[in-house]
Amino acid sequence: MSVSAYCMICSRKMSTSTPRVKRLWLWKDIWKMMKLSGAVILGGCVFITYEVVALNKAVTVDTQAVLQEKLKSYIYLNAAPFKEQETFGITYKVRKELHRAARRLLETSTKILQRPLDEQLSKLDVDPHECSLWLLLKRTRSADRDERLQAVQQLAENSHWHDYQYRTVAQASDHRTAIGLARTKDVDLRFFLPPPLLPAVDDSYSIEDKLRQLLASLPQSEVDQCVQYLTSLALRESSQSLAAQRGGLWCFGGNGLPYAQSLTSVPSEKVESCCVEALVQHSKVPSHCEKIVANGGLQLLQRVYQFRRNSQKIQRNIVRIIGNLALCTNVHSDIVQSGWISVLAELMKSSHIMQSSHAARALANLDRDVVQEKYKDGVYILHPQCRTGQAMKADVLFIHGLLGAAFKTWRQQDYVPVRDVAAESLKDDYTECWPKTWLAADCPNLRVLSVEYDSHLSDWRATCPAEKERKSLAYRSLELLRKLKAAGVGDRPIVWVAHSMGGLLVKQMLLDALKDPDMQSLIKNTQGIMFYSVPHHGTSIAEYSVTVKYLLFPSVEVKELSKDSPALNELNERFLCMAKERKFKILSFAETLPTSIGPMVKMHVVPVQSADLGIGDLIQVDVDHLNICKPQKKDSFLYKRSLQFIRDALESHINN
């Protein structure tokens, strides 16, 4: 075959095979593109899955509320549905998470493909606070205490959230977080879930019956005599009122309440009040606290609290019980779950000083993350009532006198209604407790405490027969020392402020502490004592009450105040020796005006000679015995001089 013929044959073969080769190359290109596209799609799916898992791990909070959130469109209680809460069956929260994942995928793809990200797509993640909420909730459960406290503070400071976001925090917060929020100043009440709905009331058993059953279930042996007495009194009142309702004829005599013989029943509110007072005494016994909770006491008290909204006394005693129960850490979770945190948080905002202070005590006893001290019944913290980052450098203790109380003794002097501008401005600025309002503002780094104890001028006002033995200065001194030690009094420098018989109690406590090795720090840290009309040498009111028996029946504590009483003289001499040796700073105020006792009688309760301790400064003030500890206004001499003494006594401690 010639060369030319061979070339012609080859050219024909090539011309017939070229389309087949091109088709082969095309399929290979398509296959390569499919593999590349599949890899991109698979990688995208893996990336999305990774982002969703990573996001879930970052913001997951181990709580039942979040689990329910994934299953429902919204679960926010007592809140209006958020606008556009659900779109095509997808919740707002889920949409936001998908938007974030999609945005991150697009951002990654732009880096690979080197293309700019669409401006509209870059705005998908519109609410940066949504993620921060869950991150803050996670931080509130951190093992680091400082991080927990900071997270709670940041939660409380948020004011830009929607209503449903506050409700989310309310449902996702643990007990520690809820308590911390409740003790934060000016906290939004939407952070707290309302108390759970209580079961319907059974017509066959009234609230009174349930209170009686709760009291009957508590131990009566090996408890204080007054606890036994008040419990039996409450149970007797309940049974007698039930009998009266059924038409029985009962006579209330002996130690019972003085109701005349009749067919009418005892008012249910009075019986409930009697039962609640008995529960107050039981709640002081640690072994009884868990029994009260186990027998449904928290839910029952919640029902009584809601039902008796018009009775401040019943509500105050109920919160007092909660504060006593809070001393037992084992029942903290029960207190939170029964809805008491929202009640206490609302009470903290009350304008009534007694209500808010009882709530502050209960929350302080619950807040074990910040508060190390325990405030037993009768010891109230006036400042700081909320969490604060400022360290307390010293303590100021206020102790009232006869017929006084932890709050009313230290109120501003009652204004006289006068139709002028000055009187109206005084009324607007009136404070029910100047140590809480004025002193806390002028000395924010001081812890201000107020102590309360039962004090009556007459035996007939005592509710417990055993109270006669407990009214002596010696008994009250030991009782208060135990409470003050639990409250951490003695760990910081101290200034004591006392009115009337409260000053004698302070002197007795310091002398008793001097003999107790465990209380030496209290003596060492006492820097000063301020006395408001304290009868260091007795008072004629004891003899006066004997003469006018229809007005005042002499009790143990009044007899101890008799002029030239041997016990009183011994107490004064022993205290003077200690005060001089320890170099206590002393300031005494003396009244110069007579005090009205009844509509027809006026007398000097504590003469100037009796108010003069013999050491320190003595200042006479033109007021009566009741108003000697009640300044007229913040710029009055009485308050300014008292403030100066506190600052001078603690100068080396509060200025460092």
C-alpha positions in Angstrom: 0.0 0.0 0.0 1.3 3.3 -1.0 1.9 6.0 1.6 -0.7 8.2 0.1 -3.4 5.5 0.3 -2.5 4.8 4.0 -2.8 8.5 4.9 -6.2 8.7 3.2 -7.5 5.7 5.3 -6.2 7.2 8.6 -7.8 10.5 7.8 -11.1 8.8 7.2 -11.0 7.0 10.6 -10.2 10.1 12.5 -13.0 12.0 10.9 -15.5 9.3 11.9 -14.2 8.9 15.6 -13.9 12.6 16.6 -17.5 13.1 17.7 -17.4 10.0 19.9 -14.2 11.2 21.7 -15.8 14.6 22.3 -18.9 13.0 23.8 -16.6 11.0 26.1 -14.8 14.0 27.3 -18.1 15.9 27.9 -19.4 13.1 30.2 -16.1 13.1 32.1 -16.5 16.8 32.6 -20.1 16.4 33.8 -19.1 13.6 36.2 -16.3 15.8 37.6 -18.8 18.7 38.1 -21.3 16.4 39.8 -18.7 15.1 42.2 -17.6 18.6 43.0 -21.2 19.8 43.5 -21.9 16.8 45.7 -18.9 17.5 47.8 -20.0 21.1 48.1 -23.6 20.1 49.1 -22.4 17.4 51.4 -19.9 19.8 53.0 -22.6 22.4 53.3 -24.9 19.9 55.1 -22.1 18.8 57.4 -21.3 22.4 58.1 -24.9 23.3 58.9 -25.1 20.3 61.1 -21.9 21.3 62.9 -23.1 24.9 63.3 -26.5 23.8 64.8 -24.8 21.3 67.2 -22.2 23.9 68.2 -24.9 26.6 68.7 -27.0 24.1 70.7 -24.0 23.3 72.9 -23.2 26.9 73.5 -26.6 28.1 74.6 -28.2 24.9 76.0 -29.5 25.3 79.6 -30.4 22.1 81.4 -34.0 23.0 82.3 -37.4 21.6 81.6 -38.6 25.0 80.4 -36.3 24.9 77.3 -37.3 21.4 76.5 -41.0 22.5 76.4 -39.9 25.6 74.4 -38.8 23.2 71.6 -42.1 21.5 71.5 -44.5 24.5 71.8 -44.9 27.7 70.0 -44.6 29.6 73.3 -45.0 28.8 77.0 -44.8 32.2 78.5 -47.2 32.4 81.4 -49.4 35.5 82.0 -47.9 37.3 79.0 -49.4 38.5 75.7 -48.1 36.5 72.7 -45.1 38.2 71.0 -45.8 39.6 67.6 -44.9 37.2 64.8 -44.3 34.6 67.5 -44.9 31.7 65.0 -44.5 31.6 61.3 -45.4 28.5 59.4 -45.2 26.4 62.5 -41.6 27.6 63.4 -41.0 29.6 66.6 -39.3 32.9 66.6 -36.4 31.4 68.6 -35.9 28.5 66.1 -36.0 30.9 63.2 -33.3 33.0 64.8 -31.0 30.0 65.3 -31.5 28.9 61.6 -30.8 32.5 60.4 -27.5 32.4 62.3 -26.5 29.1 60.9 -27.4 30.1 57.4 -25.5 33.4 57.7 -22.3 31.6 58.9 -22.6 29.2 56.0 -23.0 32.0 53.5 -20.0 33.9 55.0 -17.9 30.8 54.7 -19.0 30.3 51.1 -18.1 33.9 50.2 -14.6 33.3 51.4 -14.3 30.1 49.3 -15.9 31.6 46.2 -14.3 35.1 46.8 -17.7 36.8 46.3 -19.1 39.6 48.4 -21.9 38.7 50.9 -25.3 40.0 49.9 -26.1 43.1 52.0 -29.6 41.9 52.9 -28.4 38.5 54.0 -25.9 40.1 56.3 -28.9 41.5 58.3 -30.5 38.2 59.1 -29.1 38.1 62.7 -31.2 41.1 63.9 -31.3 40.6 67.7 -27.9 40.1 69.4 -29.6 40.2 72.8 -31.4 36.9 72.1 -28.3 34.9 72.3 -26.9 36.9 75.2 -29.9 36.0 77.3 -29.2 32.3 77.1 -25.5 32.8 77.6 -26.2 34.8 80.7 -28.5 32.1 82.0 -25.8 29.6 81.5 -23.3 31.8 83.4 -25.7 32.0 86.3 -25.1 28.3 86.8 -21.3 28.6 86.7 -19.2 26.9 89.3 -17.4 30.2 89.8 -19.3 32.2 92.4 -18.1 35.6 91.1 -19.2 34.8 87.6 -22.6 33.7 88.9 -23.1 37.0 90.8 -22.0 39.1 87.8 -24.3 37.2 85.5 -27.3 37.7 87.8 -26.5 41.4 88.1 -26.3 41.7 84.3 -29.6 39.9 83.9 -31.3 42.3 86.4 -29.8 45.4 84.6 -31.4 44.6 81.3 -34.3 46.9 80.5 -34.6 46.5 76.8 -36.0 43.0 76.6 -39.5 42.1 75.4 -42.0 40.7 77.9 -41.6 37.1 76.7 -37.8 37.3 77.3 -38.4 38.2 81.0 -40.8 35.3 81.2 -38.1 33.0 79.6 -35.7 34.0 82.4 -38.4 33.4 85.0 -38.9 29.8 83.8 -35.3 28.9 83.0 -33.7 30.3 86.2 -32.6 28.0 88.9 -33.4 28.7 92.6 -30.1 30.5 93.2 -30.7 32.9 90.3 -34.3 33.7 91.3 -33.2 34.5 94.8 -30.4 36.7 93.6 -32.7 38.6 91.2 -35.2 39.1 94.1 -32.4 40.7 96.2 -31.3 43.1 93.4 -32.4 46.7 93.8 -35.2 47.9 91.5 -35.5 44.5 89.8 -38.3 44.0 87.2 -41.0 41.8 88.7 -41.5 40.1 85.3 -38.4 38.0 86.2 -40.5 36.0 88.6 -43.3 33.5 88.0 -46.5 34.0 89.9 -47.3 31.5 92.7 -48.7 28.2 91.2 -52.4 27.8 91.2 -53.7 26.2 94.4 -56.2 23.4 94.3 -59.8 24.3 94.7 -61.0 24.7 98.3 -62.8 21.7 99.7 -66.1 22.9 101.1 -65.9 20.2 103.9 -62.6 21.7 105.2 -62.1 25.4 105.7 -58.8 27.2 105.9 -59.2 27.3 109.6 -59.6 23.5 109.7 -56.5 23.0 107.6 -54.5 25.4 109.9 -55.7 23.4 112.9 -54.7 20.1 111.3 -51.2 21.5 110.5 -50.8 22.6 114.1 -52.0 19.2 115.4 -49.5 17.4 113.3 -46.5 19.2 114.8 -44.7 17.8 117.9 -45.8 19.3 121.3 -43.2 17.7 123.5 -39.8 19.0 124.3 -40.6 22.5 123.0 -40.8 25.9 124.6 -43.6 26.4 127.1 -44.9 29.3 125.1 -45.0 27.2 122.0 -47.1 24.6 123.8 -49.4 27.2 125.3 -50.0 29.1 122.0 -50.6 25.9 120.1 -53.2 24.6 122.6 -54.8 28.1 122.6 -55.1 28.1 118.8 -56.5 24.5 118.8 -59.0 25.3 121.5 -60.2 28.4 119.7 -60.7 26.4 116.5 -62.6 23.6 118.2 -64.8 26.1 120.1 -65.6 28.1 117.1 -66.6 25.0 115.2 -68.8 23.9 118.0 -70.4 27.4 118.1 -71.1 27.2 114.4 -73.0 24.0 115.1 -75.1 25.7 117.7 -73.2 24.7 120.8 -73.0 26.8 123.9 -69.4 27.6 125.0 -67.9 29.8 127.6 -64.4 31.2 127.0 -62.7 31.4 130.3 -59.3 30.8 132.0 -56.5 31.5 129.6 -58.7 31.5 126.5 -59.7 34.6 124.6 -62.2 36.7 126.5 -65.4 36.0 124.5 -68.7 36.1 126.4 -71.0 33.1 126.5 -73.1 33.2 123.3 -74.3 31.2 120.4 -72.2 33.2 117.9 -69.0 31.9 116.5 -65.6 33.3 116.9 -64.6 35.4 113.8 -62.7 33.2 111.5 -60.0 35.9 110.9 -59.3 36.0 114.6 -59.0 32.3 114.8 -56.7 32.2 111.7 -54.6 34.9 113.3 -54.2 32.9 116.5 -53.2 29.8 114.5 -50.6 31.8 112.4 -49.1 33.2 115.6 -48.7 29.7 117.0 -47.0 28.7 113.7 -44.6 31.6 114.2 -43.5 30.0 117.4 -43.2 26.5 115.9 -41.1 27.9 113.0 -38.5 29.0 115.5 -37.8 25.4 116.3 -35.4 23.9 113.6 -36.8 20.4 113.9 -40.3 21.6 113.3 -39.5 23.5 110.0 -39.2 20.4 107.9 -42.4 19.0 109.3 -44.3 22.3 108.5 -43.1 22.0 104.9 -43.7 18.2 104.6 -47.3 18.7 105.8 -48.1 21.2 103.2 -47.5 24.3 105.3 -46.0 26.4 102.5 -49.0 26.0 100.2 -51.5 26.5 103.1 -49.7 29.7 104.1 -49.8 30.8 100.5 -53.6 30.4 100.5 -54.1 32.3 103.8 -51.8 35.1 102.5 -53.8 35.5 99.3 -57.2 35.2 101.2 -56.3 37.7 103.9 -54.9 40.5 101.8 -56.6 43.1 103.9 -55.0 41.9 107.1 -51.4 43.3 107.4 -50.9 41.5 110.7 -51.7 38.0 109.3 -49.6 38.7 106.2 -46.7 40.0 108.2 -46.7 37.0 110.5 -46.8 34.6 107.5 -43.8 36.3 105.9 -42.2 36.1 109.4 -42.7 32.3 109.3 -41.2 32.1 105.8 -38.1 34.0 107.2 -37.8 31.5 110.0 -38.2 28.5 107.7 -35.5 30.0 105.4 -33.0 29.5 108.3 -33.1 25.7 107.3 -31.3 25.3 104.0 -33.0 21.9 103.5 -36.3 23.6 102.6 -35.0 26.4 100.4 -36.0 24.6 97.2 -39.5 24.0 98.6 -39.9 27.7 99.4 -38.9 28.6 95.9 -41.1 26.0 94.2 -44.1 27.0 96.2 -44.0 30.5 94.7 -42.8 32.6 97.6 -39.9 34.3 95.7 -42.3 36.4 93.6 -44.3 37.4 96.8 -41.1 38.4 98.6 -39.8 40.3 95.6 -43.0 42.3 95.4 -43.0 43.0 99.1 -39.5 44.3 98.9 -41.0 47.2 96.9 -43.7 47.9 99.5 -43.9 51.4 101.0 -44.6 49.8 104.4 -41.3 49.5 106.2 -42.5 46.5 108.3 -43.6 44.5 105.3 -40.5 45.2 103.2 -38.2 44.5 106.1 -39.8 41.1 106.9 -39.4 40.2 103.2 -35.8 41.4 103.2 -35.0 39.2 106.2 -36.5 36.2 104.5 -34.6 36.7 101.2 -31.4 37.3 103.1 -31.8 34.0 104.9 -32.4 32.3 101.5 -29.4 34.0 99.7 -26.6 31.7 100.8 -24.6 32.7 97.7 -23.9 36.1 99.2 -25.1 36.3 102.8 -23.1 34.2 105.3 -25.0 35.4 108.4 -28.4 34.1 109.5 -31.0 36.5 110.8 -33.1 34.9 113.4 -36.6 35.9 114.5 -36.4 39.5 115.9 -33.2 40.6 114.1 -33.9 42.7 111.0 -31.4 44.1 108.5 -32.3 47.7 107.6 -29.3 48.2 105.3 -28.3 46.8 102.9 -31.5 45.0 102.1 -30.4 44.3 98.5 -27.2 42.8 97.1 -24.4 45.3 96.9 -20.9 45.3 95.7 -19.8 47.6 98.5 -18.2 45.9 101.5 -19.8 46.6 104.9 -17.1 48.0 107.2 -19.0 48.3 110.5 -22.3 47.5 112.2 -24.8 49.9 113.8 -27.4 48.2 116.1 -30.6 49.8 117.2 -32.4 48.4 120.3 -35.8 49.8 121.4 -37.2 50.2 124.9 -40.5 49.6 126.7 -43.5 49.4 124.4 -41.2 49.9 121.5 -40.5 47.9 118.3 -37.8 47.4 115.7 -39.3 49.9 113.3 -41.8 52.3 115.0 -39.4 53.4 117.7 -37.1 54.8 115.1 -39.6 56.6 112.9 -39.4 60.3 112.2 -41.2 62.5 114.8 -44.9 62.6 113.9 -45.8 65.9 112.2 -48.7 68.1 113.3 -51.2 68.7 110.4 -50.9 72.3 109.5 -52.1 74.0 106.4 -48.9 75.5 105.1 -46.3 74.6 102.5 -43.7 73.6 105.1 -46.0 71.0 106.7 -46.9 69.5 103.3 -43.2 69.2 102.3 -42.5 67.6 105.7 -45.3 65.1 105.1 -44.0 64.2 101.7 -40.5 63.5 103.1 -41.7 61.6 106.2 -39.8 58.4 106.9 -41.1 55.4 108.9 -37.5 54.5 109.9 -34.8 57.0 109.8 -31.9 54.5 110.3 -33.0 52.8 107.1 -33.7 56.0 105.1 -31.3 58.6 106.4 -28.4 56.8 108.0 -28.1 54.2 105.2 -27.8 57.1 102.7 -25.3 59.0 104.7 -23.2 55.9 105.6 -23.7 53.4 102.8 -20.8 51.2 103.9 -22.4 50.5 107.3 -24.7 47.5 108.0 -27.7 48.7 110.0 -29.6 46.2 112.2 -32.6 46.6 114.3 -33.5 44.2 117.2 -37.0 43.5 118.4 -38.1 41.8 121.6 -41.5 41.6 123.4 -41.8 44.4 126.0 -45.0 45.1 127.8 -45.7 47.4 130.8 -48.4 45.1 132.2 -48.6 41.4 133.0 -52.2 41.2 131.6 -50.9 41.9 128.1 -48.6 38.8 128.2 -49.9 36.0 126.0 -47.9 33.2 127.6 -47.7 32.4 131.3 -44.1 31.5 131.0 -43.3 34.9 129.6 -43.0 36.3 133.2 -39.8 34.3 133.7 -38.5 35.5 130.4 -38.9 39.2 130.9 -35.8 39.8 133.0 -32.8 41.6 131.6 -30.7 38.5 132.2 -32.9 36.2 130.2 -33.3 38.7 127.3 -29.6 39.4 127.2 -28.6 35.8 126.7 -31.4 35.3 124.1 -30.4 38.3 122.1 -26.7 37.5 122.3 -27.3 34.1 120.6 -29.3 35.8 117.8 -26.7 38.5 117.3 -23.9 36.0 117.1 -25.7 34.1 114.4 -26.1 37.5 112.5 -22.3 38.0 112.6 -22.4 40.8 115.1 -18.8 41.0 116.5 -17.0 40.4 113.3 -16.9 44.1 112.5 -16.6 47.3 114.6 -19.9 48.1 116.3 -21.9 51.1 117.5 -24.9 50.5 119.8 -27.9 52.8 119.7 -30.5 52.2 122.4 -33.6 53.9 123.7 -35.0 53.7 127.3 -34.8 50.1 128.7 -32.9 49.1 125.5 -29.8 50.8 127.0 -30.0 48.7 130.1 -30.2 45.6 127.9 -27.1 46.7 125.9 -25.2 47.1 129.2 -26.3 43.6 130.3 -25.3 42.0 127.0 -21.9 43.5 127.0 -21.3 42.3 130.6 -22.5 38.8 129.7 -20.3 38.8 126.5 -17.3 39.7 128.7 -17.7 36.4 130.5 -18.2 34.3 127.3 -14.9 33.3 125.6 -16.8 32.9 122.3 -18.1 36.5 122.5 -14.8 38.4 123.1 -14.8 39.8 119.6 -18.0 41.6 120.3 -16.4 43.4 123.3 -13.2 44.1 121.3 -15.1 45.6 118.4 -17.5 47.8 120.4 -16.5 51.3 119.5 -19.3 53.4 120.9 -22.7 53.5 122.6 -25.4 56.1 122.1 -28.1 56.2 124.8 -31.5 57.9 124.3 -33.1 58.6 127.7 -31.8 55.4 129.3 -32.8 55.2 133.1 -29.3 54.2 134.3 -30.4 55.1 137.9 -34.1 53.9 137.6 -37.3 55.7 137.0 -40.4 56.6 139.0 -42.7 55.0 136.5 -42.4 51.7 138.4 -43.8 53.2 141.6 -46.3 55.2 139.5 -47.7 52.0 137.9 -48.2 50.5 141.4 -50.3 53.5 142.4 -52.4 53.6 139.3 -53.2 49.9 138.9 -56.0 50.4 136.5 -53.5 51.9 134.0 -50.3 50.0 134.5 -49.8 46.6 136.3 -46.2 46.2 137.3 -44.4 43.5 135.4 -40.9 42.1 136.0 -39.2 44.5 133.5 -40.9 47.5 135.1 -39.9 46.5 138.6 -36.3 46.2 137.4 -36.5 49.9 136.5 -37.4 51.1 140.1 -35.4 54.0 141.3 -32.4 53.0 143.4 -33.0 49.3 142.6 -30.0 47.3 144.0 -29.9 45.2 140.8 -29.9 48.3 138.6 -27.2 50.0 140.7 -25.0 46.9 140.5 -25.5 46.7 136.7 -24.5 50.3 136.3 -21.3 50.0 138.5 -20.1 46.9 136.7 -20.7 48.5 133.3 -18.9 51.8 134.3 -15.8 49.8 135.2 -15.8 47.9 131.9 -16.6 51.1 129.8 -13.7 53.0 131.4 -11.3 50.1 131.0 -12.3 49.5 127.3 -12.5 53.2 126.6 -15.9 53.1 125.0 -17.1 56.3 123.4 -20.4 57.3 125.1 -23.1 59.8 124.1 -26.3 60.3 126.2 -29.4 62.3 125.3 -31.8 63.4 128.1 -35.4 64.4 127.7 -36.6 67.7 129.4 -40.3 67.6 128.6 -43.0 65.5 130.4 -44.6 62.6 128.5 -48.4 62.1 128.3 -49.4 58.8 129.9 -53.1 58.4 129.3 -55.4 61.4 128.7 -55.0 63.0 132.1 -51.4 62.2 133.3 -48.1 63.7 132.3 -44.7 62.9 133.9 -40.9 62.8 133.3 -40.3 59.2 132.5 -36.5 59.4 132.8 -35.2 62.5 134.7 -32.0 64.1 133.5 -30.2 62.8 136.6 -31.1 59.2 135.7 -30.1 59.6 132.1 -26.6 60.8 133.1 -24.4 57.7 133.0 -21.4 59.6 134.6 -19.1 59.2 131.6 -19.1 60.6 128.1 -21.2 63.5 126.8 -24.7 64.3 128.0 -27.0 66.4 125.9 -30.4 67.7 127.0 -33.1 68.0 124.3 -36.5 69.7 124.6 -38.6 66.7 123.8 -40.5 64.0 125.7 -39.5 60.4 126.3 -41.1 59.0 123.2 -39.7 61.6 120.8 -36.1 61.6 122.2 -35.1 59.1 119.5 -37.3 60.5 116.7 -35.7 63.5 114.9 -38.0 66.0 113.4 -36.2 66.1 110.1 -32.9 65.2 108.6 -31.2 68.5 109.3 -32.4 68.7 112.9 -29.8 68.9 115.7 -30.8 65.5 117.1 -30.1 63.6 113.9 -27.0 65.6 112.9 -25.4 65.0 116.3 -26.3 61.3 116.3 -24.7 61.0 112.8 -21.6 62.8 113.9 -21.2 60.5 116.9 -21.5 57.3 114.7 -19.0 58.7 112.2 -16.5 59.8 114.9 -16.7 56.4 116.7 -16.0 54.5 113.4 -13.8 57.0 111.7 -10.7 54.9 111.6 -12.7 52.0 110.2 -15.1 53.4 107.6 -12.6 55.8 106.0 -10.0 53.1 105.3 
